[in-house]
Amino acid sequence: MRPDLIDRSAVVGPVDHCVTRLTELAGLGVDRFIMCGPLGWTDPAEEAKSRALLVETVLPGLRAARAHP
């Protein structure tokens, strides 16, 4: 995948960056996100860690940030 396409249309990176960027987008009026975690192209153990970070850290962080702007 092209890096410029990722930069324009995806949120990727460390948990804090993802929470911040998703919060910014929500603040701009985006009210729906398509979230896809790992898609089976990498190590299953790393995919499990990524999925857990999304579900257990990123999403709760986004909810908390939106509840207390």
C-alpha positions as CSV (number, residue, x, y, z in Angstrom):
1,M,0.0,0.0,0.0
2,R,1.2,3.5,-0.8
3,P,2.4,5.5,2.2
4,D,0.6,8.7,1.0
5,L,-2.7,6.8,0.8
6,I,-2.3,5.6,4.3
7,D,-1.5,9.1,5.5
8,R,-4.6,10.5,3.8
9,S,-7.1,7.9,4.7
10,A,-6.0,5.9,7.7
11,V,-5.2,6.3,11.3
12,V,-2.2,4.1,12.2
13,G,0.5,4.2,14.9
14,P,0.9,4.2,18.6
15,V,-2.2,4.1,20.8
16,D,-1.8,7.8,21.9
17,H,-1.6,8.9,18.3
18,C,-4.6,6.9,17.3
19,V,-6.7,8.2,20.2
20,T,-5.7,11.8,19.5
21,R,-6.3,11.6,15.7
22,L,-9.7,9.8,16.1
23,T,-10.7,12.4,18.6
24,E,-9.7,15.2,16.3
25,L,-11.7,13.7,13.4
26,A,-14.7,13.2,15.7
27,G,-14.4,16.8,16.7
28,L,-14.6,17.8,13.0
29,G,-17.9,16.0,12.7
30,V,-16.9,12.5,11.6
31,D,-19.4,10.3,13.4
32,R,-18.6,6.9,11.9
33,F,-15.4,5.1,11.5
34,I,-14.6,1.9,9.8
35,M,-12.1,0.1,12.0
36,C,-10.3,-2.9,10.8
37,G,-7.6,-4.4,12.8
38,P,-5.0,-6.8,11.5
39,L,-6.2,-8.6,8.4
40,G,-4.2,-11.8,8.5
41,W,-1.1,-10.7,6.7
42,T,1.3,-10.7,9.7
43,D,2.3,-12.8,12.7
44,P,-0.9,-14.0,14.5
45,A,0.6,-13.1,17.9
46,E,1.2,-9.5,16.8
47,E,-2.3,-9.4,15.3
48,A,-3.7,-10.5,18.7
49,K,-1.7,-7.7,20.4
50,S,-2.9,-5.1,17.9
51,R,-6.5,-6.2,18.2
52,A,-6.3,-6.1,22.0
53,L,-4.8,-2.6,21.9
54,L,-7.7,-1.4,19.6
55,V,-10.4,-3.0,21.8
56,E,-9.0,-2.4,25.2
57,T,-7.2,0.9,24.9
58,V,-7.9,2.9,21.7
59,L,-11.7,2.6,21.7
60,P,-12.0,3.3,25.5
61,G,-9.6,6.2,25.1
62,L,-11.7,7.6,22.3
63,R,-14.9,7.3,24.3
64,A,-13.3,9.0,27.3
65,A,-11.9,11.8,25.2
66,R,-15.3,12.4,23.6
67,A,-17.1,12.3,27.0
68,H,-14.8,15.0,28.4
69,P,-13.9,17.4,25.6
